[in-house]
Amino acid sequence: MDATQEQTPTFSPAQPEREDRPKHSGPGIASFILGLLSILAVIVSLVVMVAGLAEYATEEGLVIPDEEEIAANATVLVGALLYMLSLLLSIIGIVLGIVGCVIRKRRRVFAILGLVFSALVGFGTIVTFMLGLLVQSQA
């Protein structure tokens, strides 16, 4: 056998991971986490508010209480505050997502996902607000 054939391995050894790949951006990861938390907070707040309003449901239908009675309901108040917290988280997530997208030589995957998740919460809030205004103007 030839000496060169004995030294050539059948399989090449695994290549070490490349160190020159850009890292994920810190603000992007924070935006992603805040986006997920804001979506979770919206879901939990809606469940809490529906549970608070469930006591007004009767066999004949929904008894619509006056505004003062709803404002005095602690469960609905906690749900509303949690919803406002989700809005605050989404605004911070949008800002961090934008910062994560403009950082150079960093990956932008988490920044874009965080921006999308946070924007969904903001857009959903705007749509809900507009529907509420529409229903109130019809009454």
QUIMO-V361398 format. One record per pair of residues at least 12 apart in sequence whose C-alpha atoms are under 10 Angstrom apart, sorted by the first residue. I is the first residue (numbers start at 1). J is the second residue. If there is no record, write none. Layout:
i=I j=J
i=I j=J
//
This chain:
i=21 j=105
i=21 j=106
i=21 j=107
i=22 j=104
i=22 j=105
i=22 j=106
i=22 j=107
i=22 j=108
i=23 j=105
i=23 j=106
i=23 j=107
i=23 j=108
i=24 j=100
i=24 j=105
i=24 j=106
i=24 j=107
i=24 j=108
i=24 j=109
i=24 j=110
i=24 j=111
i=25 j=97
i=25 j=99
i=25 j=100
i=25 j=101
i=25 j=102
i=25 j=103
i=25 j=104
i=25 j=105
i=25 j=106
i=25 j=107
i=25 j=108
i=25 j=109
i=25 j=110
i=25 j=111
i=26 j=96
i=26 j=97
i=26 j=99
i=26 j=100
i=26 j=103
i=26 j=106
i=26 j=107
i=26 j=108
i=26 j=110
i=26 j=111
i=27 j=93
i=27 j=95
i=27 j=96
i=27 j=97
i=27 j=98
i=27 j=99
i=27 j=100
i=27 j=101
i=27 j=103
i=27 j=108
i=27 j=110
i=27 j=111
i=27 j=114
i=28 j=93
i=28 j=94
i=28 j=95
i=28 j=96
i=28 j=97
i=28 j=98
i=28 j=99
i=28 j=100
i=28 j=101
i=28 j=102
i=28 j=103
i=28 j=106
i=28 j=107
i=28 j=108
i=28 j=109
i=28 j=110
i=28 j=111
i=28 j=112
i=28 j=113
i=28 j=114
i=28 j=115
i=29 j=93
i=29 j=96
i=29 j=97
i=29 j=100
i=29 j=108
i=29 j=109
i=29 j=110
i=29 j=111
i=29 j=112
i=29 j=113
i=29 j=114
i=30 j=92
i=30 j=93
i=30 j=96
i=30 j=97
i=30 j=100
i=30 j=110
i=30 j=111
i=30 j=114
i=31 j=89
i=31 j=90
i=31 j=91
i=31 j=92
i=31 j=93
i=31 j=94
i=31 j=95
i=31 j=96
i=31 j=97
i=31 j=98
i=31 j=99
i=31 j=100
i=31 j=110
i=31 j=111
i=31 j=112
i=31 j=113
i=31 j=114
i=31 j=115
i=31 j=116
i=31 j=117
i=31 j=118
i=32 j=90
i=32 j=93
i=32 j=94
i=32 j=96
i=32 j=97
i=32 j=109
i=32 j=110
i=32 j=111
i=32 j=112
i=32 j=113
i=32 j=114
i=32 j=115
i=32 j=116
i=32 j=117
i=32 j=118
i=33 j=89
i=33 j=93
i=33 j=110
i=33 j=111
i=33 j=113
i=33 j=114
i=33 j=117
i=33 j=118
i=34 j=86
i=34 j=88
i=34 j=89
i=34 j=90
i=34 j=91
i=34 j=92
i=34 j=93
i=34 j=94
i=34 j=96
i=34 j=97
i=34 j=114
i=34 j=115
i=34 j=117
i=34 j=118
i=35 j=86
i=35 j=89
i=35 j=90
i=35 j=91
i=35 j=92
i=35 j=93
i=35 j=94
i=35 j=97
i=35 j=111
i=35 j=113
i=35 j=114
i=35 j=115
i=35 j=116
i=35 j=117
i=35 j=118
i=35 j=119
i=35 j=120
i=35 j=121
i=36 j=86
i=36 j=89
i=36 j=90
i=36 j=93
i=36 j=113
i=36 j=114
i=36 j=117
i=36 j=118
i=36 j=121
i=37 j=85
i=37 j=86
i=37 j=89
i=37 j=90
i=37 j=93
i=37 j=117
i=37 j=118
i=38 j=82
i=38 j=83
i=38 j=84
i=38 j=85
i=38 j=86
i=38 j=87
i=38 j=88
i=38 j=89
i=38 j=90
i=38 j=91
i=38 j=92
i=38 j=93
i=38 j=117
i=38 j=118
i=38 j=120
i=38 j=121
i=38 j=122
i=39 j=83
i=39 j=86
i=39 j=87
i=39 j=89
i=39 j=90
i=39 j=117
i=39 j=118
i=39 j=120
i=39 j=121
i=40 j=86
i=41 j=79
i=41 j=82
i=41 j=83
i=41 j=84
i=41 j=85
i=41 j=86
i=41 j=87
i=41 j=89
i=41 j=121
i=42 j=79
i=42 j=80
i=42 j=82
i=42 j=83
i=42 j=84
i=42 j=85
i=42 j=86
i=42 j=87
i=42 j=121
i=42 j=124
i=42 j=125
i=43 j=79
i=43 j=82
i=43 j=83
i=43 j=86
i=44 j=79
i=44 j=82
i=44 j=83
i=44 j=86
i=45 j=75
i=45 j=76
i=45 j=77
i=45 j=78
i=45 j=79
i=45 j=80
i=45 j=81
i=45 j=82
i=45 j=83
i=45 j=84
i=45 j=85
i=45 j=86
i=46 j=76
i=46 j=79
i=46 j=80
i=46 j=82
i=46 j=83
i=47 j=76
i=47 j=79
i=48 j=75
i=48 j=76
i=48 j=77
i=48 j=78
i=48 j=79
i=48 j=80
i=48 j=82
i=48 j=83
i=49 j=73
i=49 j=74
i=49 j=75
i=49 j=76
i=49 j=77
i=49 j=78
i=49 j=79
i=49 j=80
i=49 j=82
i=49 j=83
i=50 j=75
i=50 j=76
i=50 j=79
i=51 j=75
i=51 j=76
i=51 j=79
i=52 j=70
i=52 j=73
i=52 j=74
i=52 j=75
i=52 j=76
i=52 j=77
i=52 j=78
i=52 j=79
i=53 j=65
i=53 j=70
i=53 j=73
i=53 j=75
i=53 j=76
i=56 j=70
i=83 j=125
i=84 j=125
i=86 j=118
i=86 j=121
i=86 j=122
i=87 j=118
i=87 j=119
i=87 j=121
i=87 j=122
i=87 j=125
i=88 j=118
i=88 j=122
i=89 j=118
i=89 j=121
i=89 j=122
i=90 j=114
i=90 j=115
i=90 j=116
i=90 j=117
i=90 j=118
i=90 j=119
i=90 j=120
i=90 j=121
i=90 j=122
i=91 j=115
i=91 j=118
i=91 j=119
i=91 j=121
i=91 j=122
i=92 j=115
i=92 j=118
i=93 j=111
i=93 j=114
i=93 j=115
i=93 j=116
i=93 j=117
i=93 j=118
i=93 j=119
i=94 j=111
i=94 j=112
i=94 j=114
i=94 j=115
i=94 j=116
i=94 j=117
i=94 j=118
i=94 j=119
i=94 j=122
i=95 j=111
i=95 j=114
i=95 j=115
i=95 j=118
i=96 j=111
i=96 j=114
i=96 j=115
i=97 j=109
i=97 j=110
i=97 j=111
i=97 j=112
i=97 j=113
i=97 j=114
i=97 j=115
i=97 j=116
i=97 j=117
i=97 j=118
i=97 j=119
i=98 j=111
i=98 j=112
i=98 j=114
i=98 j=115
i=99 j=111
i=99 j=115
i=100 j=112
i=100 j=114
i=100 j=115
i=101 j=115
//
